[in-house]
Amino acid sequence: MKRGITILVSAILIVALGIGATGWAAAQSGEVINTTQQVGIWVNGTGKVTATPDTANLSLGVQVEAATITEANQKAAAAMESLIATLKGQSVADKDIKTQYFNVYPVYDYDRDTGKSTIRGYQVSNNVEVKVRVIANAGPIIDAVVAVAGDVIRVNNIYFTIENTTALEAQARELALLDAKAKAEQIANVTGVSLGQISFVSDSSSGSGRIAMPTPSFDAKAGAESSVTPILPGETDIFIQVQVIFNIN
């Protein structure tokens, strides 16, 4: 009986030595990698590069309310025509102006005494996304459309991007691979194994843009808004994450 137990324990140890290092290394890497490979040291590496955005993306629109649908639509159309003409006058190209949404819906008044709602009028909203390729122009563009459209203008949002991230992603990917290699070397040293060749690599990328709403500036001496709205792009992070499996020699 003791001999049978010894053989069984030896068999378990052999299996453990075959896959134990792999499982232990995967746990140390922080995440499980989706692959059918069952041997080696599994690690994730992350690379980050920070850069200044070169493009501002504005969400601009008009919102008009009138007694009839026809009147509301006509007023909204006229306001949007003025807005688009102003954008083009600020050197925004046609390809950089894109309609986001167009809505028409009734506006109701609620009578608390009767509990009934009646239609007061109709509201028309028309919104465009505008790509500003020189961020310094974003403030003057906002001021110009506000001056033209007046009370019906809606400045909904602004976010910043980098038009071409190829070189930045390449730099971040190199940092991610170096990070993965350093983690694998540490695991190999701690576990007493020899690090072999890479047998599996995958990568993914993402960028995070800092979002900022435009804030009007004020001229303290004049006691009124100045002519230029300050727009600050901040910085944008480009991330690359790689997943790597190293063989064990």
C-alpha positions in Angstrom: 0.0 0.0 0.0 2.8 2.5 0.9 4.5 1.8 -2.5 1.2 2.6 -4.3 0.9 5.9 -2.4 4.5 6.8 -3.3 3.9 6.2 -7.0 0.7 8.3 -6.9 2.5 11.2 -5.2 5.4 11.0 -7.7 2.9 11.2 -10.6 1.2 14.2 -9.1 4.6 15.9 -8.7 5.5 15.3 -12.3 2.3 16.9 -13.5 2.8 19.8 -11.1 6.3 20.5 -12.4 4.9 20.5 -16.0 2.2 23.1 -15.4 2.9 24.6 -12.0 5.4 27.2 -13.1 3.0 28.3 -15.8 0.1 28.8 -13.5 2.3 30.5 -10.9 3.7 32.8 -13.5 0.3 33.7 -14.9 -0.9 34.6 -11.4 2.1 36.8 -10.9 1.5 38.6 -14.2 -1.7 40.1 -12.8 -4.1 38.9 -15.6 -5.0 35.7 -17.4 -4.2 35.7 -21.1 -6.6 34.2 -23.5 -4.6 31.4 -25.2 -4.6 27.7 -25.3 -0.9 27.5 -24.6 -0.2 25.9 -21.2 3.5 26.4 -20.6 5.8 29.3 -20.2 5.8 32.6 -18.3 2.8 34.8 -19.0 3.1 38.6 -18.5 1.4 41.8 -19.4 3.3 45.0 -20.2 2.0 48.6 -20.4 3.5 51.5 -22.2 2.3 55.1 -21.9 3.3 58.2 -23.9 1.9 61.7 -23.1 1.4 64.3 -25.8 -0.4 67.6 -26.5 -3.5 67.3 -28.6 -3.5 69.0 -32.0 -7.2 68.9 -32.8 -10.3 70.3 -31.0 -13.7 68.7 -31.7 -16.7 71.0 -31.0 -20.3 70.0 -30.6 -22.4 73.0 -31.7 -26.0 73.5 -32.4 -29.2 75.6 -32.4 -32.4 75.1 -30.5 -35.5 77.0 -31.4 -39.1 76.9 -30.0 -42.1 78.3 -31.7 -45.9 77.9 -31.8 -46.0 75.7 -34.9 -43.6 73.1 -36.3 -43.2 75.1 -39.5 -42.2 78.3 -37.7 -39.8 76.4 -35.4 -38.2 74.6 -38.3 -37.8 77.7 -40.4 -36.2 79.6 -37.5 -33.8 76.7 -36.7 -32.9 76.3 -40.4 -32.0 80.0 -40.7 -30.0 79.9 -37.5 -28.1 76.8 -38.6 -27.4 78.4 -42.0 -25.9 81.4 -40.2 -23.9 79.1 -37.9 -22.4 77.1 -40.8 -21.6 80.2 -42.8 -19.8 81.6 -39.8 -17.8 78.3 -39.4 -16.7 78.5 -43.1 -15.8 82.1 -42.6 -13.5 81.0 -39.8 -11.7 78.7 -42.3 -13.5 75.5 -41.3 -13.6 73.1 -44.3 -16.8 71.4 -45.4 -15.3 68.0 -44.6 -14.8 69.1 -40.9 -18.5 69.9 -40.3 -20.8 66.9 -39.7 -24.4 66.7 -38.6 -24.8 64.9 -35.2 -28.5 64.9 -34.8 -31.7 66.7 -35.8 -34.8 66.6 -33.5 -38.3 67.9 -33.7 -40.7 67.4 -30.7 -43.6 69.1 -29.0 -43.4 71.1 -25.9 -46.1 70.7 -23.3 -47.6 72.8 -20.5 -49.0 70.8 -17.5 -52.1 72.0 -15.7 -51.9 70.9 -12.0 -55.6 71.6 -11.4 -56.8 69.4 -14.2 -53.9 67.0 -14.5 -53.8 67.5 -18.2 -51.0 68.5 -20.6 -51.5 70.7 -23.6 -49.1 71.4 -26.4 -47.5 74.9 -26.0 -45.4 74.7 -29.2 -42.7 72.8 -30.9 -38.9 72.7 -30.4 -36.3 72.0 -33.2 -32.7 71.1 -32.4 -30.0 70.8 -35.0 -26.5 69.9 -33.9 -23.1 69.6 -35.8 -19.7 68.2 -34.8 -16.9 70.6 -35.9 -13.3 69.5 -36.2 -10.9 72.4 -35.5 -7.4 71.5 -36.8 -5.7 74.5 -35.1 -6.7 74.5 -31.4 -5.9 78.2 -31.0 -8.8 78.9 -33.4 -11.4 77.1 -31.2 -12.0 80.0 -28.9 -12.6 82.6 -31.7 -14.8 80.1 -33.5 -17.0 79.6 -30.4 -17.2 83.4 -29.9 -18.1 83.9 -33.6 -21.0 81.4 -33.7 -22.4 82.7 -30.3 -22.4 86.2 -31.7 -24.3 85.1 -34.9 -26.8 82.7 -33.4 -27.4 84.5 -30.1 -29.8 82.9 -27.6 -30.5 79.8 -29.8 -26.9 78.7 -29.9 -25.9 75.6 -27.9 -22.3 74.7 -27.2 -22.7 71.2 -26.0 -19.2 69.8 -25.6 -15.6 69.9 -26.6 -12.9 67.2 -26.6 -9.4 67.0 -27.9 -7.6 64.4 -30.0 -4.3 63.8 -31.8 -4.8 63.5 -35.5 -1.9 61.0 -36.2 -0.9 58.7 -33.3 1.2 56.2 -35.3 4.6 57.4 -34.0 3.3 57.8 -30.5 1.8 54.3 -30.5 5.1 52.8 -31.8 6.9 54.5 -28.9 4.4 53.3 -26.3 4.5 49.8 -27.8 8.3 49.6 -27.3 7.9 50.7 -23.7 5.2 48.1 -23.2 7.4 45.3 -24.5 10.3 46.4 -22.3 7.9 46.4 -19.3 6.7 42.8 -20.2 10.3 41.6 -20.5 11.3 43.1 -17.1 8.3 41.3 -15.4 9.2 38.0 -17.1 12.9 38.3 -16.0 11.8 39.0 -12.4 9.5 36.0 -12.4 12.2 33.8 -13.9 14.7 34.9 -11.2 12.4 34.4 -8.3 11.3 30.9 -9.5 14.8 29.8 -10.5 14.0 29.1 -14.1 15.8 30.2 -17.3 13.9 32.6 -19.6 13.5 31.4 -23.2 12.3 32.8 -26.5 8.9 34.6 -26.9 6.2 32.2 -28.1 3.2 34.5 -28.1 2.6 38.3 -28.4 -0.6 40.4 -28.7 -1.2 44.2 -28.3 -4.0 46.7 -28.0 -4.0 50.5 -28.0 -6.2 53.2 -26.5 -6.0 57.0 -26.1 -7.7 59.1 -23.5 -8.6 62.7 -24.3 -9.0 65.3 -21.7 -12.5 66.8 -21.9 -13.0 70.5 -21.1 -16.0 72.7 -21.6 -15.3 76.2 -22.9 -15.2 78.9 -20.2 -15.9 82.5 -21.1 -13.2 85.0 -20.0 -14.1 88.4 -18.6 -12.4 91.8 -19.0 -12.4 93.2 -15.4 -11.9 96.7 -16.6 -14.7 96.7 -19.2 -17.0 94.6 -16.9 -18.1 92.5 -19.9 -17.0 89.3 -21.6 -13.8 89.6 -23.6 -13.7 88.7 -27.3 -11.9 85.4 -27.0 -13.0 82.3 -25.1 -9.9 80.5 -23.6 -9.7 76.8 -24.7 -7.0 74.7 -23.1 -6.2 71.2 -24.6 -4.2 69.9 -21.7 -2.5 66.5 -22.4 -3.6 63.2 -23.9 -2.2 59.8 -22.9 -1.6 57.1 -25.5 -1.6 53.6 -24.0 -0.4 50.3 -25.4 -0.8 47.0 -23.6 0.9 43.9 -24.7 0.5 40.3 -23.6 3.6 38.1 -23.9 4.4 34.4 -23.2 8.0 33.5 -22.8 9.2 29.9 -23.0 11.0 28.3 -20.0 14.4 26.7 -20.8 
